[in-house]
Amino acid sequence: MSLLRNLRFSLRVLRKSPSFTLAVALTLALGIGATTAIFTVVYATLIAPMPYPNPDQLVMVWLKIDGHRNGVSAGDYMDWVQQGHVFQGLKAFTGTSFNMAGKEQPEMMQGQYATPGWLAMQGVGFQMGRDILPEEGVDGRDHVVVLTNKLWQRLGADPNIVGRQITLDQKQYTVVGVLKRGMADRLTWQICAPLVFHPAQLNHDFHWLNVMGRLKPGVTLQQANADMQAVATHVAAANPKSNKGYGAGVEQLQNDFVDNNTKLALWLMLGATGFVLLIACANIANLLLARGTMRQREVAIRSAVGATKRDVFVQFVTESLALAFVGGVLGIAVGYAILRGFIYFFPPDTLPSEAELRLSLPVLLVSIAATTLAGLLAGCAPAWYASRVDPADALKEGGRSGSSRVRHRLRQALVVGEFALALSLLAGAGLLMHNFWNLNQVDLGVRVDHVLTLELPMNKDLNWPAEKITSYYQQIVRSVGAAPGVESATAVTGLPLQGTYFGMSFTIVGQGDYNDVSQRRNTGFQMIMQDYFRTFGIHLVRGRAFTDADDAQSPHVAVVNEQFVRQFLQGKEPIGQRVNVEQLIPGVQQLGPVQAWEIVGVFHDVRGGGWDHQRPEVDVPFAQSPWTDVSIGVRTVGDPAAMTKTIAAAVHAVDPTVALSDVQTLEQVRDADLAGDRFGLVLFGFFAAVALALAAIGIYGVMAYSVGQRSHEIGLRMALGATRNRVVGMVMREGLTLAAIGLALGFVGAYFVGRVMQGMLFGVAAMDVGAFCAVGLLLLIAALVACYFPARKAASIEPVQALRTE
């Protein structure tokens, strides 16, 4: 009953001070809302179980060499299936694309090839129909597909679609199932077809598969790794030419595709919101301490009529928790709004598809816990000081107690803590800003202006010979190059700024035996057409580019980047050196005989696949190593975005069945690569700005309260001859001293923030003196502005009026 009585009294007190209640609730709502939104993302991405039956049994199995994971060859996969003992099922899958026939023009759809039972192994539910059957995983019976619910809706949501046919790559496929609405609709692929291995693909050389497994009940990850390592050792012994040095690694599916930088960024964001919440709590504690001073007479009267110190303490804590409850309710609403903004602005593919961003029960429980903790943190100190009020002293007219002085020191300490936390947050934002500046200053090695790019997958047909593939793409490039407004056009297997399409093993002729796996090195490998360097504005620093004469019948030639020369040639003349690389056979995932490519040119490094490092690269003429999937680059005279229809018409003039995909300018490609860094900077900067505002409000409140409490003293000083400028200086000095102490402590926190963020930064030290000094100066200016207004008010006190009032 006493709790209900205290609660009713608290609500009456809060209703009598609506402005105070609203200020505290909004301050707390901001902190709780930001924490709720970020924790929702962290929980959904890193903590919540995946939406599959027994998700802890789902694993990825990787081929590993030197501690790095690699794709899996078809031969390795088949051996793993036959020799492994720890899996209920082991399925292979790989990404692909389909040209789907449309009413007006074909459309490219992202898809998956997967061995039958892949979807069933995951426990994915079906809206209608069924999974792909084992007997449909053989050549001739494999023209069946499963659609996502999202694609089914786009196709008209036909309830009788199961059993009907759709046209993919000019072939008829029967729809056998439609997945349930939900998680599958967030996947990048929309069509799943059977993965069929042709005899030529069953080799151990070409690593093109991903492998997922479900462990048997009771099998631990350690047992699975031991079993698969034994299998990999046996496979390597049987296939030393291709598998020497390779092992196998089993990893939990959860978060296996989330890179370490993303994980670190999410935890840092959660820490940043925690700092904001702590600063909000400090501000609220300051407000409650100031309000407690005004309620000393009330507390004294209650004590005089029999209330114990415990009663007073509990009452004040109850009021703080009631305020926290109001702020928490508002905070959850604010958190939901922030979360919707995250969903809208998050860069694509940042989070795994399994992550469902919603206010779930665990998130709400954490929000309630944070609200309760915030109420206790903000209310305990004011409640303790209220319970220590001396009734006799408080009832004296104008009486001042030692408790008031201690309370004022606590408020000052809270401001110091706010500034220390705010500087740590601002330092993180400063480091990210410096990082973003560095990324924008990187020499990309290409000219991003006036370039349109698009993906152009050829209709899949294993029977196309290399000459026909080359001729097909040459016709398209010539047609695009002849279009009005086009300066040059080219084709390449991997666009600049996005990384090379292939990674290949090689040896330099005369410096290593290719048959000895231990002597091979790794490099990026590209097939490019003429005008590649001209179209993308890549500078050739030595030798020559490719010409029409570099065809399938001419000697095999290559150009390499500067990083290749630095890393592998060690000061030797690159022109004339020859590089051994296995020939790629188009149409099937297979490597052919070793081919020696003579280096005829060296080009300036082009950034791609992560701007914080540069990968060595070997480029060869497309005609000497054709491939089925390419990207087209077009340099235009005018705005490249306005040329989309013209380019599409030029492509369809050669092949009206092919679909264009990922049509974007090279500037958009660059911006997409920076999207994650930009989003992190904006988000961290937002929290830092909130922390800055709260810290400034905090020091303003302390100084304004101090001026109000010391009006008698200030009036006396001015009556004895103190000038207004001196009074302003006195108040400003006191406020800036608090800020300076907070900044000094904050620099220690900033250093540790920098250490934690080091792995995310490009060319930025953990102790970035320039960034730290800049944010420190910003905080000092905020403190200066916040202190100025109370100082000006102090200087406006009329000595006679102040003394008369006292």
N, C-alpha and C positions, 0 to 999 in steps of 0.2 A: 504493500500500500504506500509506503514512504517513497518508493521509486515512482509510482504514478503521481503522487503529490508533487514530487520534485519536477517531474516532466510537465505537469500542468502549469506549475509556477514558471518554469523556463519558457514555455510557449507564450504565457502572458507577458513576460518581460521582453521577449523578442518582438511580440506584436506592438509593444509600446515604442520600440526603436526600429521602425521599418527601414530607415536609411542604413543604419548600422548592420542590420540583418542582411539586407540586400548586398552591401559591400562585401561582407564576409562570405556569403553564399556564392557570389560570382567569382571571387578570388579562388575559393576552394573548387568551384566547378571547373575552372580552367585547368587547374592541376589534376583533378580527378579525371576530367574528360580526356586530356592528352595521354595520361597513363593508361586509361581504359582502351583507347584506340590503338596505341602502340602494343600493349600487351595482347590485344586481340590478334594482331598480325604475328607477333612472336609465338603465341600459343598455337595458332592455326598452322604455322609453318614448321616450327621446331619441336613442339611438345605434344600436341594432340595426336592420338593414334590415327593412322591413315584409315580412310573409309572402306576398308576391305575386311573380310572375315579373317581372324587370326593374323593381323598385319605383321606381327613380330616374326612370322615364319617366312615372309616374302623377302627375298634377297636378290641382289645383282651379283653376277659372277663375271669377273674381268680377267683378261689376259694381262699379266704384269711382267715388266722388265725394269730393272734398276729402281724398283719402288714406284714406278709410274704405271697407271692402268692404261690399257689399250683395248681396241675393239677385238672381236673374236673371229677367227676364220671358220668357214663352214666345216672344214675337216676337224678342227679342234672341237667344235660344238658336238659333232657326231660322236667323237671319241669320249667326250665328257658324259654324254647321255648313256653310252654303253658301259662306261667304267665307273661312273660315280655311284655312291651308295647312300647318300645322305638326303636325297631329294624325293619328294612326292612327285614332282614334275619339274622339268627343265625345258624352257621354251626360248626360242630365238626370235628376234624381231629386228626390223630395220626401217628407217623412214624412206618414204618415196613420195611421188606426186602423180596425179592422174589428170589427164585432159578429159574433162567430163563434157559431153555434148550438151549444149544449151539451145534455147529457142532461137537466139540471135547469133551468138558466137560461143565457142568453147570456153570453159572456165577451168582454171587449174585448181585442184583440190589437194591439200596435204593428206597423205595417207600413211598406212603402215602395212608392210608385209609381215605376217607373224605365223609361226608354226601352229597348226590346229591345237586348240585347247588353251591358248595363251590368255584369252579373255576369261574362260572358265576358271583357270588356275588363280586368277586375281579375285574371282568372285564378283565380277561386274554383272549387274542386273540387266535384264532385257525388258523393254517395253512390249515387244512382240517378237515372235520368231525365236531363233536359236543361235548358238555359237557355230563356228565352222567345225565340221566333223573331220576325224582323222583321215577318212577315205577321200576327202576333198583336198588333201595336201599332196596330191600327185598330179603330174603333168597331164593335161587333158580334162581333168575334173575340177580344176582350180578356179574357174571363172564364177566365183561366188563372192559376195561381199557382205559385211556388216556395216551399218551406218550409225553415226551418232544421232541422238535425238534432235540436236540442233540442225543437222543437215536434213534430216527427215522433215522437220518443220519448214525449212527453206524450199524443199521440193513439193510443198503443198500439203504435208501431213496426211497423205493418202493412207487410210486405215487398212487397205488391202495391198500395200506395197510389197509385203513378203510374197515371194514367188514371181514378182515382176522383174523386168530387166531394165538396166540402165546402160548407157554407152560410155565406156571408159577407154581412152586410147584407141578409138574406132573398133572396139570389140564389145560384145555383149556380155554383161555380168548379171547374174541373178542375185537379187537381194534376199538373204536368208534370215536377217535379223535386224532389229533396231534397238539400240541401247536405251536404258532408262534416262530420263532427264536428271541432270545433276552434275556430278563431278566430271563425267565423261565429256560434257559439253564445254569444259574449260580446257580440254586437251588441244594440242596444236593440230592433231590429225582428225579427220572426219570420216575416213573410209578405211576399213581393215579388210585385207584380202589374204588368202593363204600364201605362205612362203614356201615355194617349191625349189628344191635344190636340183639343178641340172648337173649331169656328170662332170662337166668342166669346172663347176663351182666347188666341188668337193676337194679342195686343196687346203694346205696349211699356210699359204703365203699371204693371201689377201684378207686383211682384217676389216670386215665391214658389218659385223653383226653385234647387236647387244643381246645379252643372255640374262634372263630372269628365272629364278627358281623359287620353289616353295619347299622349305625344309620339312623333313619328317618330324612328327611330334616328339619332343624331348631332345632333339638334336640341337646342340649349342653352336654358336657362331665359331667358336674355337675348334670344335670337332669338324665342322664343315670345311673350314680352312685347311685343316690337317689332311682331310680326305682329298680335297681338290688339289692340294699341292702335290700329294703322292700321284694323283692321276696326271697332272701336268708334267711331272718328272718322267713318268712312263712315256707320255706322248713325245717329249723332247728327245728321249733316248731312241725312240722309233723314227723320229724325223729330225735328225741333228742339223740338217741344212737349213730348215726353216724355223725350228723351235729351240735351238740351243740358247740357254740363258733365260727362257721364258718360264714363268710360273703362273699360278692362278690365285686370285683373291676373291673371297666371298664377303660382301658388305651388305648391311641392312639396307633395304630399299628406302626406308624413311630418310629423307634429306640427302640421299646419295647423289642427287643432281643439283643440290644447292651448294654453290661454291663457298669457300671459307670467308671471303670478303663480304658476301651477303649475310652470312650468319653473324659475323662481327658487327656489321652495320646495324642489324636488327637489335642486337644486345646493347650496342651503344645508344641507339635511339631510346630504348627502354630506360637505360641509365639517365639519359638526358631528361626524360619526363619525370623520373624520380627526383632529379635535382630541382626541376620546376615545382614539383609538389612540396619538397622541403622548403623552398623559398616561400611558397604560398603559406605553408604552415607557420613559418617565422613571421610573416606579415600579419597573419591572423592572431598569433600570440601577442604581437605588439599592440594590435587593436584591443585585444581583451585585457592586456595589462593597463592600457590607458583608460579603458572603460572601468576597470576595477578600482582605479583611483577615485573616479567620480562616484563610485558606489560604497565608499568607505563608511559613510554615515549609516547607510542601509545595513551593512554587515555588522556595524557596531550595535545598532538597535536590536538586530536579531540575536546577537551574542548576549546582549543585556537581558533579553527575555528568555534565555535558556538554551539557545542553539550552541552545540559544541563545535569545536574546530572541524571535526569529521563531518558534521552536518553541512557546514559552510563549504568544505572542500567538495563533497559529493554534489551539492547544489550547483556549484560553478562548473564542475566537470559535466554534469548533466546538461547544462546550458550549452557547453561547447559541443557535446555530442549531438544535441538537437540541431545546432547550427551546421554541424558536419553532415547530418542526415539530409537537410535541405540542400546543402552544397553537393552532396553525393547524388541525389536525384537529378539535379540540374546537370551534374557532371556526366552522368550516364547518357543524358540527352545530347550534351556537347560531344561526348565521345562517339556517339552514333553518327553525328554530323561529320566529325573529323574522319571517321572510318569510311563514310561514303565518298569523301574527298580523296582518300587514299586509293580506293578502288578505281576511281575515275582517272587519277593522275599517275598511278603506278606504271612505270615502264613495262612494256610487254615482256612476258617470260621471266620476270624477276623472281616470282614465287612459284613453287611447284603447283601443278594442277590440282593436287589433292588438298591444298590449303583452301578451306572455305572460310572467308572472312565474314564472321557474323558474331553477334553478342550472345555467345553460348553460356550455359550455366556456370562452367568453371570461370569464365571471364567475369560474369556478374558476381560470383563469390569473391574473386580477387578484388573487384571494385568495392564491394561492401567492406572487405578487410582493410583496403587502403583508406576508405572513408573513416572507418572506426579508428584506425591508427592515426590518421590526420587529426581527428577530433581530440584524441588523447594527447598527441604531441603539442597541439596548439593550446589545449586547455589546462594541462596539469600544472604548469608553472604559474599562470594567473590564479588558478584555484588555490595553490599552495600559499601564495602571497596573500590572497584574500583571507585565508583561514588564520593567518598570523596577525591580522589587524588588532591593535590594542584599542578596545572600546573606549576607554577613558580618553586616550589621546585623540582618537578620531572624532569624538563628540565635542572636543574643544574647538571653539571658533578659530579657524585659521591654523589649527594645529598641524604640525608636520612630524612625521615619524621617521625613524631610521629605515623602516620598511620601504618607504617611498624612495629613498636614495638607492636602496638595493634593487628595487624594482626598475629604477631608471638605468642602473648599470646593466641589468639583464636585458633591457630593451636595446641598449647600445651593443651588447654582445650579440644579440640576434641580428642586428644590422650588419655587424662585422661578418657573421656567418653567411648572411645573404650575399654580400659582396664577394666572398670567397667562392661560393657556389656559382654565382653568376659569372665570375671571371673564368672558372673552369669550363663552363658551357660556352662562353664566348670564345675561349681559346680553341675549343674543338671546331667551332664554326670558322674561326680564322684559319685553322690548318686546312679545312676542306676548301675554303676559298682560295688559299695559296695553291692547293693541289689542283683545283679546277683551272686556275690561271696557268699553271705549268702544262696541263694537258692541252690547253688551247694554244700554247706556244710551241708545241711539238712540231717538228718538221715532218709532215705526213708523207712527203715524197711524191705527192700527186697534186694536181690542180683540181680542186673540187668544183670550180665554177663551170657552168654551161655543159654539164655532163648528165645524161639520163641513163639509168641502168635498169635492167629487167632480167628476170630469169626466163629461160626458154627451154624447157625439157622436151626432147624429141619424143615422138611416139615410140614406145618401147617395142622393139622387135629384135630378138636375138639373132635373126638371120641376116641383118644388115652388115655387109662387109665394111671394113675401115674406109675404103675409097668412097663408098656411098655416103657414109656419115660426114666425111670431109666435104664432099660436093654439096650436100644438103645445107650445111652451115655456111659454106662459102656463098651460095646463092642468096641466103638470107642476109648476110652481111653486105653483099653487093647491092641488094635491093634497098636495104636501109640506108646505105651510104649514098645512094643516088636520089634519095628523097629530098625535096626542097627544104632548105633550112638546116641541112646536115653538113657538118664540116668533115667528119670522119666517123667510122664505125669499126668495131672489132668484136671478137668473141674470146672468152676466157673461161676456164673452169672454176675460178674463184675470184670474186671481185676484190680490188684493192680496199683496204681498211677492214675487210671482213675475214682475213686470214686465208691461207692456201687451202684448196679443196683436198689435196693429198699430202700425206707425209710418207716419204720413201726412204729406204735404206740405200746407201751408196758407198763406194770406195773410189778413191782417186787412182787412176791407172798408174801403176808403178810404185804405189805407196801402200798397197794392201791387197790381200787376196779376198775377193768377194765371196768365195766359197766358205771362208772362215767367218762365221757370224760375229765373233768377238771383234773383228777388225772393221765391221761396218759402222758407219755413222748415219745420223738421221738429218733430213732436210725437208723443207717444204718443196712441193713439186707442182708446177703449173703447165698447162698447155695453152698457148696463146696464138692468136692470129695476127697477121700483119696489121700495122697501125695501132697496135696495143699501146706502145709508148707514146705515140702522138695523141691518141684519144684521151688518155688519162694524164697527159702532161708529165710523164716520168722521164727523168733526165738520164741519158746514157752517158756514163763517165768515161768508158773506154770501149774500143772495138766498134762493132756494128750491131744493128738490129736485124731482124729477120726480113727476108724479101720473098717474093713469089717463087724465086728459084729454090727456096728451101722446102722442097716437096718430099713426097714419100720415097722418090727414087734417088734423091741427092744424099750426100753424106750427112749423118745425124749431127746436129749442132745444138748448142745451148747458150743461154746467157745466164749469169748468176748475179746476185746482189752483192753489195759491198760487205755485208755481214758474212756471207759465205767466204769471201776472200780473206777477211780478217781472221775468221775462226778456223779455217781449214788449210789455207794455202800458206800462211805464215811468212809473208813477204815475197813469195815466189811470183813470177810473172803469170797471171791467170790466163791470158790469151794463149791458146794452144794446148792447155791442160785438158785431159779427158776424164770424164766422170762415168763410172759404171753404175747404171741403174737398170733394174729389170723392166722389160717392156710391159706396158699396160695393154691388156687385150680388151677392146670395147665390147659392150653388150653382155659380158659375163664378168663376175667378180673373180678374176684370175690374172696372175702375173705370168708373162712369157719369158723368153730367154733374156739374159743379161745383154744390155746394149751400151756401147761406149758413145758418149756424147761429147763432142769437142766444144770447149768454151770459146765463143767468138766475140763476146761482149760482157761488160759489167755495167749494171745499172744502179742508180741511187736507191738506197733502202726505202722501202714503202712500208709504212706501219700497218699492222693488221693483227687480229687475234689477240688484242691486249696491247695498249699503247705503252705499257711500262717495260716492254722488252721487244727485241727485234729478232726474228727467226731467220736463219739462213734460207735461201731460196734458189731453186734451179728452175728456169723456164725453158720450155722446148717448143718448137713449131707445132701447131695443132695438126698440120698435115702429116707430121712424122709420128704423132701419137694421138690420134683422134679419140674423143670420148663422147658419150651420149648426152650428157647434161651440161649445158653451158649457161653463162650469163652474157648478155649483150651490153656493151658500152657504146654510147653515142655522144659525140661532142657536137653541140648545136651552135648555130650563130646567135639565136635569140634565147628566150626563156625556155629551158629544157622541159619544164613541167607542161608547157603549152604544146609540146610536140608529141604527146602520148598517142593521140589518134592517128597522126601522120605515120609514126613508127609502126603502130599496130597494122595499119593498112599495108605498109611495105612488107611486113612479115607475112600477112595473110595473102599477099599477092603470090608468095611462093608456096605457102602451105596454109590453106584456110581452116585446117582442123586443129592447129596448134594453139594453145592458150598462153597468154602472157601473164606473168605473175611478179609480185614484188616490184612493181614499176615505181621507181623513186629516183630522185636526183641524187648525185653523189654528196651534195651538201646534206641531204636528209639522212644518208647513210652515216655520215660523220656525226650528225646531231644525235642519231639513234645510239651510236657507240658511247656518246657522252651523257645519254639520258639518265642512267643510273647515278652517275656522279652529280649531275645537276639536281636530280630529285633529292639526293641525300643532303646536298648543300642547302637547298631551300628549306627542307624539313628541319635540319639541325639549326639553320639560321633563324627559323621561326621560333623554335624553343628558346634559343639564345636571346632573341629580341623580347620574348615574354619575360625571361629571367631578368633582363636589363630593366624592363619597365617595373617589375615587381620590386627589384632592389632600389630603384630610384624612389618609388612610392614609399618603401620602407624607411629610407633615410629621411625623406620629407616628413613622414609621420612622426618620427622620433624628434626631429628638430622642431617641428611645429609644436609638439607637446611640451618639449623642453622650454621653448620660448613662453608658452602659456603658463607653465609652472613657475618660471623665473621672472615674471613681469615685475614683481616688487623689487627684486635684485637689480634688474636692468634699469627700472625707473630711478632707483637710488644711485646707480652708477652715473646715469645721465644728469641727475640733480647735482652730483659732485663734480661734473665737468667733462664726463666722457662724451665724445662727439658721436654723431650718428655713424660716421664711417668706421669708428673704432668698434661700435656695437656690431655693425655688419661684419667686420673682420673677426670679432670674437666668435660669433655664431658660425660663420663660414669655416673658421679654423677648427672648431669642435667637430663639425660634420665631416670635413675633409680628412681629419685625423682618423675618424672611424673608417672612412672609405679606404684610406691608405693602409691601415692595418688589415682590412679585408683583402685588399689587393695583394699584399705581401703573402698572406696565407694562400690566396687563390693561385699565385704563381706556382706554388708547390703542387697543388691539385692539377694545374694546367700541364705541368711536366708529366705527371702520371697519365693524364688523358692522352697526351702526345705519344707516350710509350705504347699505350693500348692500341692507338689508331695507326701505328707505324706501318703495318702491313697493308693498309688501304691507300697509303699516300705515295705519290709519284714525285720524287725530287724534293721532298719536304722532310726536314729533320724533326725528331721528336721534340727537341727544344728549339723551336723556331722563334728566335728572339724578335725578329721583325714583326711576326704575327702577334706574338704575346704582348709586345709593347703597344701595338696598334689597338688591340682590344682593351688593354689596361688604360690607355689614354681615353678611349671611348667611355669606359665606365667612370673614369675620373670626371669627364665632362658632364656625364649624367648626374653624378653626385653634386657637382658644382651648381648645375641648374636647379636640382632638387633642394639644395641648401639655400639658394639665393632668396626664394620667396619667404621662408620663415625668417631669414636674416633681415629682409626688408621690413617685415612686419615688426620685428623687434626694434628696428631703428625708428619706427613710427610711433612707439609708445610715448605717451605724454607723461613725464615724471610726476607731475602734481596729481594727475588722475590715478596713476598706478599706486602712489603712496596713499591717496585718500581711500581708494578701494580696499587696500590692505588694512 
